[in-house]
Amino acid sequence: MSWSFRIGTIAGTEVKVHGTFVLLLAFAGWSGWQRGGSSAAIEAVVVLVALFACVLLHEFGHVAAARRYGVRTPDILLLPIGGLARLERMPEEPKQEFVIAIAGPIVTAVIAALAYAAIRLTGDVPPALLDDRPGLRLIGEIWRVNVALLLFNLLPAFPMDGGRVLRALLASRMGLERGTRIAASVGQGIAVFLGVFAAMNGMLMLGLVAVFVFLAAGSEAKSVKERKVLRGGTAATFMVREFRSLPVHGTLQQAIDLLVSTDQRDIPVVDHTGALAGLLTRDTLIRGLHSGGVTAEIAQAMHTALPRIGLDVAIEGAVTAMQQAGLRAVPVLDADGRVAGLLTLDNVMDALLIAEAAPGNAR
């Protein structure tokens, strides 16, 4: 996601923070300063960081459970409205999704229980005293927020944890697509209720969460539908077979001529043996023209770090590799390493639109 930056890597998973989180920290510090000067500002920032550390532990609960089933988690993104662990793929078995979904709330419940135990160990503490002693105030805040986080996450509002648990239970009885459709509808219904409640009570953050839940639920339902269409397909099934390539020592003028005379926007570049050498995209062509002009060699402007996609590579994996490389197209290679076709996101999306319009002829 744009506007995010990496703050570290834990056990192979990158931890990223969205830029708006910095604004939230600044707002917390400013609010604390308004209430009680520098000490209150520092305390407010410490409390917020501690709470998001709890959110991070919650997300690593999902990560640990996913690894149990061989599912990698490339990164975790911390947002002002919570955390988001990006799984490399979602498990197909409902039981596995159930375990992965419930692991986060279990971690949150353990944190809340430990915070409560720490408070009780201090003796019979009246609630008011939690606000008078800084150490207890921090622990009390952690306890309160984790209880609220636990209850909120367990709402059956897909794609939150409770919604994923609901989807897993439904999918075990009626299949993934129908289970997702029902869970997404329930999630969107709850999102509408939360949005109306937030608007009536002036709760901006809850309103943002409601919008996120509504949009994410619809997106997940669409994604599952698309995966059903793609399942079983290979790069050879979806690739463009009519394309043009250019030699690695050709000039950017040749690329311009090809670009303006055809609809092709991504051009495979081959060496003297016909093997793939790189990929020239419209963006890299423009950058090459700025730096070297029309007489510059294609080799100076092309992408060389390309995912290697064979004819029999599963289409889902091919699309994922393409997106991770930041490309909208990638050459598909035959057994000899020669370019057999060009796989483009536009072509895949066209196939999905056709399948949605004519489900009987989707395959």
TILOZA-926598 format. One line per field, with one value per residue (C-alpha): residue in one letter; x, z, y. Coordinates in steps of 0.25 Angstrom, whole numbers, padded with zeros to 4 digits. Each point is the difference from the previous one (the first is absolute). Example, Ala and Ser with C-alpha at 12.3 -4.5 7.8 and 13.67 -1.06 7.14 Angstrom:
# residues 2
res <- a	s
px <- 0049	0006
pz <- 0031	-0002
py <- -0018	0014
***
This chain:
# residues 363
res <- m	s	w	s	f	r	i	g	t	i	a	g	t	e	v	k	v	h	g	t	f	v	l	l	l	a	f	a	g	w	s	g	w	q	r	g	g	s	s	a	a	i	e	a	v	v	v	l	v	a	l	f	a	c	v	l	l	h	e	f	g	h	v	a	a	a	r	r	y	g	v	r	t	p	d	i	l	l	l	p	i	g	g	l	a	r	l	e	r	m	p	e	e	p	k	q	e	f	v	i	a	i	a	g	p	i	v	t	a	v	i	a	a	l	a	y	a	a	i	r	l	t	g	d	v	p	p	a	l	l	d	d	r	p	g	l	r	l	i	g	e	i	w	r	v	n	v	a	l	l	l	f	n	l	l	p	a	f	p	m	d	g	g	r	v	l	r	a	l	l	a	s	r	m	g	l	e	r	g	t	r	i	a	a	s	v	g	q	g	i	a	v	f	l	g	v	f	a	a	m	n	g	m	l	m	l	g	l	v	a	v	f	v	f	l	a	a	g	s	e	a	k	s	v	k	e	r	k	v	l	r	g	g	t	a	a	t	f	m	v	r	e	f	r	s	l	p	v	h	g	t	l	q	q	a	i	d	l	l	v	s	t	d	q	r	d	i	p	v	v	d	h	t	g	a	l	a	g	l	l	t	r	d	t	l	i	r	g	l	h	s	g	g	v	t	a	e	i	a	q	a	m	h	t	a	l	p	r	i	g	l	d	v	a	i	e	g	a	v	t	a	m	q	q	a	g	l	r	a	v	p	v	l	d	a	d	g	r	v	a	g	l	l	t	l	d	n	v	m	d	a	l	l	i	a	e	a	a	p	g	n	a	r
px <- 0000	0005	0003	0006	0014	0007	0005	0006	-0001	-0004	0001	0000	-0012	0002	-0007	-0005	-0007	-0009	0004	-0013	0004	0011	-0011	-0008	0012	0002	-0015	0001	0012	-0006	-0013	0009	0007	-0013	-0004	0012	0013	0012	-0002	-0014	0004	0011	-0010	-0010	0010	0005	-0014	-0003	0013	-0003	-0014	0005	0010	-0012	-0006	0013	0000	-0014	0004	0012	-0010	-0006	0015	0003	-0012	0001	0014	-0005	-0007	0012	-0006	0010	-0003	0009	-0004	-0009	-0005	-0004	-0011	-0006	-0013	0008	0010	-0001	0008	0002	-0001	0007	-0012	-0013	-0001	-0011	-0004	-0010	0006	0014	-0007	-0007	0013	0007	-0012	-0002	0015	0000	-0011	0006	0013	-0008	-0008	0013	0006	-0013	0000	0015	-0003	-0012	0009	0010	-0010	-0006	0014	0001	-0011	-0014	0001	-0012	-0002	0003	0014	0003	-0001	0009	0013	0007	0005	-0014	-0007	0008	-0003	-0014	-0001	0006	-0010	-0012	0004	0004	-0014	-0007	0009	-0003	-0015	0000	0009	-0010	-0012	-0004	0003	0009	0012	0002	0004	-0014	-0004	0011	-0004	-0015	0005	0008	-0012	-0009	0010	0001	-0015	-0003	0013	0010	-0007	-0014	0006	0008	-0012	-0009	0011	0003	-0015	0000	0013	-0006	-0013	0008	0008	-0012	-0005	0013	0001	-0014	0004	0013	-0007	-0010	0010	0011	0010	0009	0010	-0012	-0006	0014	0000	-0014	0003	0013	-0009	-0010	0010	0009	-0012	-0004	0014	0002	-0013	0005	0014	-0006	-0008	0012	0008	-0011	0001	0016	0001	0006	0005	0014	0008	-0002	-0015	0000	0012	0000	0005	0001	0011	0013	0014	0012	0015	0008	0009	-0011	-0003	-0011	-0004	-0004	-0008	-0007	-0004	-0006	-0007	-0007	-0003	-0006	-0009	0012	0005	0010	0011	0009	0014	0009	0014	0007	-0004	-0015	0001	-0007	0009	-0010	-0013	-0002	-0013	-0006	0005	0015	-0001	-0003	0011	0010	-0004	0002	0014	0005	-0009	-0005	0014	0002	0000	-0012	0010	0001	-0014	-0006	-0004	0009	-0005	-0012	-0007	0002	-0014	-0001	-0011	-0005	0001	-0014	-0006	-0003	0015	0004	-0009	0005	0015	-0003	-0007	0012	0009	-0008	-0003	-0013	0006	0010	0006	-0004	0011	0000	0010	0011	-0001	-0006	-0012	-0012	-0010	-0003	-0008	-0007	-0009	-0010	-0001	-0003	-0010	-0007	-0001	-0006	-0010	-0004	-0002	-0008	-0009	-0002	0002	-0004	0011	0011	0010
pz <- 0000	-0003	0011	0008	0005	0006	0014	0002	-0003	0010	-0003	-0015	0000	-0003	0010	-0007	0005	-0008	-0001	0007	0012	0002	0000	0010	0010	-0002	0003	0012	0005	-0003	0008	0011	0000	0001	0012	0008	-0007	-0004	0010	-0005	-0014	0002	0007	-0011	-0010	0008	0002	-0014	-0004	0011	-0006	-0014	0005	0005	-0014	-0006	0009	-0004	-0014	0003	0006	-0014	-0006	0009	-0003	-0015	0001	0006	-0014	-0008	-0003	0000	0004	-0007	0008	0010	-0001	0012	-0003	0009	0000	0003	-0006	-0013	-0002	-0015	-0002	-0012	-0003	0007	0004	-0008	0012	0009	0013	-0003	-0002	0013	0007	-0006	0002	0015	0003	0000	0010	0009	0001	0003	0011	0006	0001	0006	0011	0003	0001	0010	0008	0001	0005	0010	0005	0006	0009	0000	-0009	-0002	-0014	0003	0005	-0014	-0005	0012	-0002	-0013	0000	0003	-0009	-0012	0004	0002	-0014	-0006	0007	-0004	-0015	-0001	0005	-0009	-0012	0003	0000	-0012	-0008	0003	-0006	-0012	-0009	-0012	-0002	0015	0008	0004	-0014	-0005	0011	-0005	-0014	0004	0007	-0012	-0010	0007	-0003	-0013	-0007	-0001	-0010	0006	0015	-0004	-0007	0013	0009	-0009	0001	0015	0001	-0009	0008	0013	-0007	-0004	0014	0006	-0010	0003	0015	-0002	-0008	0011	0011	-0007	0001	-0012	0003	0001	-0013	-0007	0005	-0005	-0014	0000	0004	-0011	-0011	0004	0002	-0015	-0005	0007	-0006	-0014	0003	0003	-0012	-0009	0007	-0004	-0015	0000	0008	-0009	-0011	-0004	-0006	-0013	0001	0002	-0007	-0013	-0012	-0010	0004	-0005	0007	-0003	0000	0013	-0009	-0007	0002	0008	-0014	-0004	0013	-0003	-0014	0006	0011	-0009	-0011	0009	0013	0007	0012	0005	-0009	0003	-0003	-0005	-0002	-0013	0003	0002	0015	0009	0004	0007	-0002	-0005	0006	-0004	0013	-0002	-0014	0004	0010	-0010	-0010	0011	0003	-0013	-0011	-0012	-0004	0014	0000	0006	0009	0008	0003	0001	0013	0002	0014	-0005	0006	-0008	-0004	-0008	-0008	0011	0011	0008	-0004	0014	0003	-0013	0003	0014	-0005	-0010	0010	0010	-0011	-0002	-0015	-0008	-0010	0000	-0011	0001	-0003	-0007	0004	-0007	0006	-0012	0001	-0004	0004	0008	0013	0003	0012	-0010	-0007	0013	0004	-0014	0003	0014	-0006	-0011	0010	0009	-0012	-0005	0012	-0008	-0009	0010	-0003
py <- 0000	0014	0010	-0011	-0003	-0012	0001	-0014	-0015	-0010	-0015	0003	0009	0015	0009	0013	0012	0009	0015	0004	-0007	0010	0011	-0008	0000	0015	0002	-0009	0008	0014	-0005	-0004	0013	0008	-0008	0000	0005	-0008	-0012	-0002	0001	-0011	-0009	0001	-0004	-0011	-0005	0000	-0007	-0011	-0002	-0002	-0009	-0009	0002	-0005	-0012	-0003	0000	-0009	-0010	-0001	-0002	-0011	-0008	0003	-0006	-0013	-0002	0004	0014	0011	0014	0010	0012	0007	0014	0008	0010	0011	-0010	-0012	-0011	-0008	-0012	-0003	-0015	-0006	-0008	-0004	-0014	-0008	-0009	0007	-0006	0007	0013	-0001	-0003	0012	0009	-0003	0000	0015	0002	-0011	0008	0013	-0008	-0005	0015	0005	-0012	0003	0015	-0003	-0009	0010	0010	-0010	-0003	0014	-0003	0005	0012	0009	0004	0015	-0004	-0005	0014	0006	-0009	0000	-0014	-0005	0009	-0006	-0014	0004	0006	-0012	-0009	0009	0001	-0015	-0003	0009	-0005	-0014	0003	0008	-0010	-0011	0007	-0008	0011	-0005	0002	0002	-0013	-0003	0001	-0009	-0010	0001	-0002	-0013	-0006	0003	-0005	-0013	-0002	0007	0002	0012	0009	-0001	0001	0013	0006	-0002	0005	0012	0004	-0002	0009	0011	0000	0002	0010	0008	0000	0004	0011	0006	-0002	0008	0011	0002	0001	0007	-0012	0003	-0012	-0010	0006	-0003	-0014	-0002	0005	-0009	-0012	0003	0001	-0011	-0010	0003	-0001	-0014	-0005	0004	-0006	-0013	0000	0003	-0011	-0010	0004	0000	-0013	-0011	0010	0002	0011	-0006	0000	0015	0006	0008	-0008	0011	0010	0006	0000	0009	-0004	0004	0009	0007	0015	0007	0005	-0014	-0001	0013	-0005	-0013	0008	0009	-0010	-0011	-0001	-0007	0008	-0010	-0006	-0012	0002	-0012	-0002	-0005	-0015	0004	-0002	0010	0012	0009	0008	0014	0007	0013	0006	-0005	0005	0014	0000	-0005	0011	0010	-0005	-0005	0005	-0008	-0006	-0006	-0016	-0007	-0007	0013	0002	-0014	-0008	-0012	-0005	-0008	-0011	-0013	-0005	-0013	-0005	-0009	0010	0001	0013	0005	-0002	0007	0012	0001	0000	0011	0009	-0002	0004	0013	-0004	-0001	-0010	-0011	-0009	-0015	-0009	-0014	-0011	0006	0013	0007	0009	-0007	0010	0013	-0001	0013	0005	0006	-0013	-0008	0011	-0001	-0015	0002	0010	-0010	-0011	0009	0004	-0014	-0009	-0012	0002	0004	-0010
***
